[in-house]
Amino acid sequence: MAHNNEFVNRGRERLAIEENIEVEEKSMFRGLSFLVNGKMYINVSHENLMCRYNAKLEDEV
């Protein structure tokens, strides 16, 4: 499993400040995924970062 450690650490730090969520780390898609309340939220694979976000916030993201 290869992933960008900087992306992984930033994801961990960001999710750690959220309250009332359950975060699980799991190997997926040849990288590391963060599941929030059982659903994939972030995946880091090599130098790629895949995120789930609210479509209403697309311009902001």
A tleap script that builds the chain and sets N, CA, C and O, in Angstrom:
source leaprc.protein.ff14SB
mol = sequence {
  NMET ALA HIE ASN ASN GLU PHE VAL ASN ARG
  GLY ARG GLU ARG LEU ALA ILE GLU GLU ASN
  ILE GLU VAL GLU GLU LYS SER MET PHE ARG
  GLY LEU SER PHE LEU VAL ASN GLY LYS MET
  TYR ILE ASN VAL SER HIE GLU ASN LEU MET
  CYS ARG TYR ASN ALA LYS LEU GLU ASP GLU
  CVAL
}
set mol.1.N position { 0.856 -1.176 0.000 }
set mol.1.CA position { 0.000 0.000 0.000 }
set mol.1.C position { 0.897 1.233 0.000 }
set mol.1.O position { 1.717 1.411 0.901 }
set mol.2.N position { 0.739 2.076 -1.006 }
set mol.2.CA position { 1.525 3.301 -1.083 }
set mol.2.C position { 0.587 4.498 -1.016 }
set mol.2.O position { -0.435 4.552 -1.701 }
set mol.3.N position { 0.957 5.443 -0.185 }
set mol.3.CA position { 0.147 6.656 -0.100 }
set mol.3.C position { 1.008 7.816 0.366 }
set mol.3.O position { 2.076 7.621 0.945 }
set mol.4.N position { 0.539 9.001 0.112 }
set mol.4.CA position { 1.216 10.217 0.501 }
set mol.4.C position { 0.967 10.458 1.996 }
set mol.4.O position { -0.160 10.747 2.396 }
set mol.5.N position { 1.993 10.341 2.802 }
set mol.5.CA position { 1.846 10.483 4.257 }
set mol.5.C position { 1.351 11.866 4.657 }
set mol.5.O position { 0.627 11.995 5.644 }
set mol.6.N position { 1.725 12.901 3.914 }
set mol.6.CA position { 1.258 14.252 4.236 }
set mol.6.C position { -0.263 14.328 4.103 }
set mol.6.O position { -0.937 14.876 4.976 }
set mol.7.N position { -0.809 13.776 3.007 }
set mol.7.CA position { -2.261 13.767 2.813 }
set mol.7.C position { -2.950 12.985 3.928 }
set mol.7.O position { -3.968 13.425 4.462 }
set mol.8.N position { -2.394 11.824 4.277 }
set mol.8.CA position { -2.987 10.985 5.322 }
set mol.8.C position { -2.998 11.725 6.658 }
set mol.8.O position { -4.015 11.740 7.352 }
set mol.9.N position { -1.885 12.331 7.017 }
set mol.9.CA position { -1.809 13.043 8.295 }
set mol.9.C position { -2.751 14.240 8.334 }
set mol.9.O position { -3.369 14.506 9.365 }
set mol.10.N position { -2.867 14.962 7.227 }
set mol.10.CA position { -3.789 16.099 7.179 }
set mol.10.C position { -5.234 15.622 7.318 }
set mol.10.O position { -6.043 16.276 7.975 }
set mol.11.N position { -5.557 14.486 6.701 }
set mol.11.CA position { -6.899 13.920 6.838 }
set mol.11.C position { -7.191 13.523 8.277 }
set mol.11.O position { -8.272 13.808 8.792 }
set mol.12.N position { -6.241 12.869 8.927 }
set mol.12.CA position { -6.407 12.476 10.328 }
set mol.12.C position { -6.624 13.698 11.225 }
set mol.12.O position { -7.519 13.711 12.070 }
set mol.13.N position { -5.794 14.717 11.026 }
set mol.13.CA position { -5.903 15.928 11.842 }
set mol.13.C position { -7.265 16.598 11.650 }
set mol.13.O position { -7.891 17.030 12.618 }
set mol.14.N position { -7.710 16.679 10.424 }
set mol.14.CA position { -8.984 17.350 10.143 }
set mol.14.C position { -10.155 16.575 10.729 }
set mol.14.O position { -11.050 17.169 11.331 }
set mol.15.N position { -10.159 15.261 10.562 }
set mol.15.CA position { -11.262 14.454 11.074 }
set mol.15.C position { -11.255 14.374 12.597 }
set mol.15.O position { -12.303 14.176 13.212 }
set mol.16.N position { -10.085 14.526 13.207 }
set mol.16.CA position { -9.980 14.444 14.672 }
set mol.16.C position { -10.703 15.586 15.367 }
set mol.16.O position { -11.098 15.442 16.524 }
set mol.17.N position { -10.887 16.714 14.696 }
set mol.17.CA position { -11.543 17.854 15.345 }
set mol.17.C position { -13.063 17.781 15.266 }
set mol.17.O position { -13.756 18.540 15.944 }
set mol.18.N position { -13.585 16.876 14.445 }
set mol.18.CA position { -15.033 16.732 14.305 }
set mol.18.C position { -15.601 15.969 15.494 }
set mol.18.O position { -14.975 15.044 16.011 }
set mol.19.N position { -16.770 16.359 15.911 }
set mol.19.CA position { -17.444 15.678 17.014 }
set mol.19.C position { -18.581 14.814 16.477 }
set mol.19.O position { -19.128 15.076 15.406 }
set mol.20.N position { -18.914 13.807 17.221 }
set mol.20.CA position { -20.059 12.939 16.911 }
set mol.20.C position { -19.951 12.212 15.579 }
set mol.20.O position { -20.958 11.973 14.912 }
set mol.21.N position { -18.731 11.863 15.193 }
set mol.21.CA position { -18.555 11.027 14.012 }
set mol.21.C position { -17.683 9.836 14.377 }
set mol.21.O position { -16.848 9.915 15.279 }
set mol.22.N position { -17.881 8.756 13.683 }
set mol.22.CA position { -17.072 7.550 13.868 }
set mol.22.C position { -16.151 7.439 12.666 }
set mol.22.O position { -16.623 7.331 11.535 }
set mol.23.N position { -14.844 7.463 12.893 }
set mol.23.CA position { -13.863 7.401 11.812 }
set mol.23.C position { -13.146 6.060 11.857 }
set mol.23.O position { -12.693 5.617 12.913 }
set mol.24.N position { -13.050 5.422 10.701 }
set mol.24.CA position { -12.332 4.154 10.572 }
set mol.24.C position { -11.347 4.296 9.418 }
set mol.24.O position { -11.687 4.865 8.380 }
set mol.25.N position { -10.132 3.785 9.591 }
set mol.25.CA position { -9.153 3.762 8.511 }
set mol.25.C position { -9.116 2.355 7.931 }
set mol.25.O position { -9.092 1.368 8.667 }
set mol.26.N position { -9.110 2.276 6.598 }
set mol.26.CA position { -9.178 0.980 5.955 }
set mol.26.C position { -8.381 1.008 4.649 }
set mol.26.O position { -8.428 1.990 3.909 }
set mol.27.N position { -7.652 -0.069 4.373 }
set mol.27.CA position { -6.931 -0.178 3.106 }
set mol.27.C position { -7.936 -0.427 1.986 }
set mol.27.O position { -8.676 -1.411 2.007 }
set mol.28.N position { -7.952 0.471 1.013 }
set mol.28.CA position { -8.864 0.361 -0.133 }
set mol.28.C position { -8.228 1.055 -1.334 }
set mol.28.O position { -7.480 2.019 -1.173 }
set mol.29.N position { -8.521 0.572 -2.517 }
set mol.29.CA position { -8.097 1.214 -3.762 }
set mol.29.C position { -6.593 1.485 -3.798 }
set mol.29.O position { -6.155 2.551 -4.231 }
set mol.30.N position { -5.819 0.519 -3.343 }
set mol.30.CA position { -4.354 0.619 -3.315 }
set mol.30.C position { -3.867 1.809 -2.496 }
set mol.30.O position { -2.819 2.384 -2.789 }
set mol.31.N position { -4.616 2.170 -1.486 }
set mol.31.CA position { -4.238 3.280 -0.622 }
set mol.31.C position { -4.909 3.138 0.729 }
set mol.31.O position { -5.212 2.032 1.178 }
set mol.32.N position { -5.135 4.269 1.368 }
set mol.32.CA position { -5.757 4.291 2.677 }
set mol.32.C position { -7.014 5.141 2.601 }
set mol.32.O position { -6.982 6.271 2.114 }
set mol.33.N position { -8.117 4.591 3.085 }
set mol.33.CA position { -9.390 5.310 3.088 }
set mol.33.C position { -9.792 5.640 4.515 }
set mol.33.O position { -9.502 4.899 5.455 }
set mol.34.N position { -10.464 6.769 4.649 }
set mol.34.CA position { -11.086 7.160 5.902 }
set mol.34.C position { -12.586 7.011 5.701 }
set mol.34.O position { -13.176 7.642 4.823 }
set mol.35.N position { -13.185 6.174 6.519 }
set mol.35.CA position { -14.628 6.005 6.476 }
set mol.35.C position { -15.229 6.796 7.631 }
set mol.35.O position { -14.771 6.695 8.769 }
set mol.36.N position { -16.248 7.574 7.332 }
set mol.36.CA position { -16.933 8.371 8.348 }
set mol.36.C position { -18.343 7.828 8.463 }
set mol.36.O position { -19.112 7.826 7.502 }
set mol.37.N position { -18.665 7.366 9.669 }
set mol.37.CA position { -19.969 6.748 9.919 }
set mol.37.C position { -20.281 5.662 8.895 }
set mol.37.O position { -21.414 5.532 8.431 }
set mol.38.N position { -19.239 4.872 8.547 }
set mol.38.CA position { -19.404 3.720 7.667 }
set mol.38.C position { -19.344 4.002 6.183 }
set mol.38.O position { -19.467 3.073 5.385 }
set mol.39.N position { -19.157 5.264 5.777 }
set mol.39.CA position { -19.114 5.611 4.358 }
set mol.39.C position { -17.765 6.226 4.019 }
set mol.39.O position { -17.218 7.022 4.783 }
set mol.40.N position { -17.225 5.835 2.835 }
set mol.40.CA position { -15.934 6.367 2.446 }
set mol.40.C position { -16.029 7.878 2.278 }
set mol.40.O position { -16.925 8.386 1.604 }
set mol.41.N position { -15.095 8.587 2.899 }
set mol.41.CA position { -15.093 10.041 2.890 }
set mol.41.C position { -13.846 10.581 2.185 }
set mol.41.O position { -13.932 11.515 1.388 }
set mol.42.N position { -12.689 9.986 2.485 }
set mol.42.CA position { -11.415 10.387 1.883 }
set mol.42.C position { -10.640 9.122 1.525 }
set mol.42.O position { -10.647 8.150 2.280 }
set mol.43.N position { -9.966 9.138 0.364 }
set mol.43.CA position { -9.056 8.061 -0.001 }
set mol.43.C position { -7.759 8.689 -0.479 }
set mol.43.O position { -7.765 9.609 -1.298 }
set mol.44.N position { -6.643 8.183 0.042 }
set mol.44.CA position { -5.320 8.634 -0.374 }
set mol.44.C position { -4.618 7.444 -1.000 }
set mol.44.O position { -4.409 6.421 -0.347 }
set mol.45.N position { -4.251 7.581 -2.278 }
set mol.45.CA position { -3.575 6.516 -3.008 }
set mol.45.C position { -2.434 7.142 -3.801 }
set mol.45.O position { -2.662 7.960 -4.692 }
set mol.46.N position { -1.212 6.753 -3.475 }
set mol.46.CA position { -0.014 7.352 -4.069 }
set mol.46.C position { -0.082 8.868 -3.873 }
set mol.46.O position { -0.114 9.329 -2.732 }
set mol.47.N position { -0.105 9.641 -4.935 }
set mol.47.CA position { -0.181 11.097 -4.844 }
set mol.47.C position { -1.593 11.605 -5.126 }
set mol.47.O position { -1.786 12.803 -5.331 }
set mol.48.N position { -2.575 10.715 -5.139 }
set mol.48.CA position { -3.958 11.083 -5.448 }
set mol.48.C position { -4.784 11.207 -4.175 }
set mol.48.O position { -4.613 10.445 -3.224 }
set mol.49.N position { -5.675 12.174 -4.183 }
set mol.49.CA position { -6.584 12.402 -3.068 }
set mol.49.C position { -8.000 12.437 -3.620 }
set mol.49.O position { -8.311 13.244 -4.495 }
set mol.50.N position { -8.855 11.565 -3.110 }
set mol.50.CA position { -10.253 11.520 -3.526 }
set mol.50.C position { -11.099 11.853 -2.304 }
set mol.50.O position { -10.899 11.276 -1.235 }
set mol.51.N position { -12.046 12.781 -2.456 }
set mol.51.CA position { -12.856 13.236 -1.326 }
set mol.51.C position { -14.335 13.230 -1.688 }
set mol.51.O position { -14.709 13.397 -2.849 }
set mol.52.N position { -15.152 13.038 -0.690 }
set mol.52.CA position { -16.592 13.180 -0.828 }
set mol.52.C position { -16.971 14.514 -0.193 }
set mol.52.O position { -16.519 14.842 0.904 }
set mol.53.N position { -17.802 15.276 -0.890 }
set mol.53.CA position { -18.257 16.553 -0.344 }
set mol.53.C position { -19.665 16.841 -0.855 }
set mol.53.O position { -20.136 16.224 -1.811 }
set mol.54.N position { -20.313 17.778 -0.207 }
set mol.54.CA position { -21.662 18.182 -0.569 }
set mol.54.C position { -21.603 18.938 -1.892 }
set mol.54.O position { -20.851 19.905 -2.016 }
set mol.55.N position { -22.377 18.517 -2.870 }
set mol.55.CA position { -22.374 19.143 -4.193 }
set mol.55.C position { -22.731 20.633 -4.134 }
set mol.55.O position { -22.323 21.395 -5.010 }
set mol.56.N position { -23.472 21.049 -3.132 }
set mol.56.CA position { -23.826 22.461 -2.978 }
set mol.56.C position { -22.601 23.322 -2.645 }
set mol.56.O position { -22.638 24.542 -2.804 }
set mol.57.N position { -21.523 22.690 -2.185 }
set mol.57.CA position { -20.310 23.395 -1.814 }
set mol.57.C position { -19.212 23.309 -2.882 }
set mol.57.O position { -18.053 23.621 -2.612 }
set mol.58.N position { -19.583 22.886 -4.087 }
set mol.58.CA position { -18.587 22.634 -5.127 }
set mol.58.C position { -17.705 23.855 -5.399 }
set mol.58.O position { -16.488 23.705 -5.515 }
set mol.59.N position { -18.274 25.052 -5.505 }
set mol.59.CA position { -17.465 26.244 -5.767 }
set mol.59.C position { -16.476 26.515 -4.642 }
set mol.59.O position { -15.339 26.917 -4.890 }
set mol.60.N position { -16.905 26.295 -3.421 }
set mol.60.CA position { -16.046 26.511 -2.260 }
set mol.60.C position { -14.912 25.494 -2.201 }
set mol.60.O position { -13.779 25.837 -1.864 }
set mol.61.N position { -15.220 24.249 -2.528 }
set mol.61.CA position { -14.214 23.184 -2.496 }
set mol.61.C position { -13.170 23.447 -3.563 }
set mol.61.O position { -12.227 22.669 -3.710 }
savepdb mol mol.pdb
quit
